[in-house]
Amino acid sequence: MNVRRLSQSERRRLIIQRGAFMSAPSRRPEIRRRRTRKEKIKKLQKRLAAAGSGSDRTRIESKLDRLGRTSPGQPLAKA
């Protein structure tokens, strides 16, 4: 079995070809989107915990459900 190590330039070219590489200008908006999304989720979860009436709870739960559709893993609102 012939296994050789890739040089740094070959490794970089392979990463770029696979589309896993993001330059700093394109990475910044992605980081900002993720941060604001996390902040929005935390804010909605706090509002859900403090919500008194059933209509408020269902409205906030639907918003969290909508945000949860795009995030895999744990549900954002407890069932």
N, C-alpha and C positions, 0 to 999 in steps of 0.2 A: 504494500500500500504506500503510495507516494504522497506524503503530506508535506506541504511546505507552508511556511509562514508568509502572510501577505505583508508587503511593505506598507508604509503609512499612506503613500499616495494611492496604492491599490485599494486599501481599506476605505479611504475617503471616497474614491470613485465608486466603490460598491455601495456605500451608504447613500450617496447621492442618487445612484441609479434606482435603488429601492424606494426612494422617496422619504426616507426616515430623517433626512437632514433638513433642518430649518435654520435659516440665517437669523441673526439677531433682530433685524427690523420686522421679520414676519413672526418671530417668536413672542415679541413684546405684546402685540394685541391679543394673542392667544392666552398669555399669562393673565392679562387684564380681564379678559372674558371669564376665565376660570375663577379669578378672585371675586369679581362682582357677582357671579352666579352663586358662589359659596356664601357670600354676604347676604344675598337675597334669600337663600334657603334658610340660613340661621334666623333672619328677621321674621320670615313666615312661620318658622317653628316656634319662635317665642310668642308671636301673635296667636298661634293656635293654642298654645298652653294657657294663655291668658284669656282666650275667647270665652264669653259667657253664654251667649245664645246659640241655639242650634244652627240658625241660618249663617251666622258668622263662621262657625266651625266648618260647615259644609263648603262654604265659599273658599275658605283658606285651604281646606283639604283638597279641593279640586285644583287649586293653583299648585299645591305641592305635588299632586298626582301628575299634572301636566309637566312639571319640571322633572319628575322622577322617570318619565318615559324615556328620556334621553340619557339617563344615568343608570348603568348596570349595577347590580349588587343589591344592597339593602334598600328597602322602600324608605322614602323620605318622611312619610307620615305613617304613624302606627295604625294598623287596621283595627 
